Amino acid sequence: QNNKVKALQAKFAGRDVRFVSITVDPERDTPEVLREYAARYGADKSQWLFLTGDLDYIRRVGAEIFQQPVDKAFHTEKLILVDEKGQIEGVYAWPEEKQFEKLQLKIEEMI
């Protein structure tokens, strides 16, 4: 999943697009570990954020805002596109190449 976001960051570098990765395992993915992930994937701090927090809050955000289950043993195969007002524009299955292409086209359309 991070490799897909890395590809998106490269494609949309310097453009008005932000990427947010939220851990589902905050006990393991501490801020220090997330900084290492960010460095490993070449995350531009102005464009790609790695977030952590209280697991109960992360579950609530996943369920109520993104309509995605949150479980330490489960990583979603979805990338969720959100507009500048916080509205979900689409949900894309990143392992499916056609879905990933649709996501990129939608981003282009929005910026």
C-alpha positions in Angstrom: 0.0 0.0 0.0 2.8 2.5 0.9 4.4 1.7 -2.5 1.2 2.8 -4.2 1.0 6.0 -2.2 4.7 6.6 -3.0 3.8 6.3 -6.7 1.0 8.8 -6.3 3.3 11.2 -4.4 5.8 11.0 -7.3 3.1 11.5 -9.9 1.6 14.5 -8.1 4.7 16.0 -6.5 4.5 19.7 -5.9 0.8 19.8 -6.7 -2.1 20.5 -4.3 -2.6 16.9 -3.2 -2.1 15.5 0.3 -1.7 11.9 1.3 -2.5 10.6 4.8 -1.6 7.2 6.1 -3.2 6.2 9.4 -1.8 3.3 11.4 -4.2 0.6 12.7 -1.5 -0.6 15.1 -0.5 2.4 17.2 1.2 0.3 19.9 3.7 -0.9 17.3 3.6 2.1 15.0 4.9 4.8 17.3 5.7 8.3 16.1 9.4 7.2 15.8 8.5 4.1 13.7 6.2 6.2 11.5 9.1 8.7 10.9 11.2 5.7 9.8 8.4 4.6 7.4 8.2 8.1 6.0 11.9 8.2 5.5 11.9 4.7 3.9 9.3 5.7 1.4 10.7 9.2 0.7 7.6 10.9 2.1 7.5 14.6 1.5 6.4 16.1 4.8 4.4 18.8 3.0 2.5 16.2 1.0 2.4 12.8 2.8 1.6 12.4 6.5 1.8 9.3 8.7 -0.6 9.5 11.6 -1.1 7.5 14.8 -3.2 8.0 18.0 -5.5 6.2 20.4 -6.8 3.0 18.8 -10.4 3.6 20.0 -10.3 7.0 18.2 -8.7 5.5 15.1 -11.5 2.8 15.0 -14.1 5.6 15.4 -12.6 7.6 12.5 -12.3 4.5 10.4 -15.9 3.5 10.9 -17.7 6.9 11.1 -15.7 8.9 8.6 -14.2 6.5 6.2 -16.6 3.5 6.5 -13.7 1.1 6.9 -13.2 -1.5 9.6 -10.1 -1.0 11.8 -8.4 -4.0 13.3 -4.7 -4.5 14.0 -4.7 -7.7 12.0 -6.4 -6.1 9.0 -5.1 -3.5 6.6 -7.6 -2.2 4.2 -7.0 -2.5 0.5 -8.8 0.7 -0.1 -7.5 4.2 -0.8 -10.1 6.8 0.0 -10.2 10.1 -1.9 -11.4 13.1 0.1 -12.0 16.5 -1.3 -10.9 19.8 0.3 -14.1 20.0 2.2 -13.7 16.6 3.8 -16.2 14.8 1.6 -15.4 11.4 0.3 -15.1 11.5 -3.5 -14.4 7.8 -4.0 -13.1 4.6 -2.6 -10.6 2.7 -4.7 -9.1 -0.8 -4.3 -5.4 -0.1 -4.7 -4.4 -3.7 -5.7 -6.7 -3.6 -8.8 -4.8 -1.7 -11.5 -8.0 -0.4 -13.1 -9.1 1.0 -9.8 -5.7 2.6 -9.2 -5.9 4.2 -12.6 -9.4 5.5 -11.9 -8.1 7.1 -8.7 -5.3 8.9 -10.5 -7.8 10.2 -13.1 -10.1 11.5 -10.4 -7.2 13.2 -8.6 -6.2 14.9 -11.9 -9.8 16.0 -12.4 -10.0 17.5 -8.9 -6.8 19.5 -9.0 
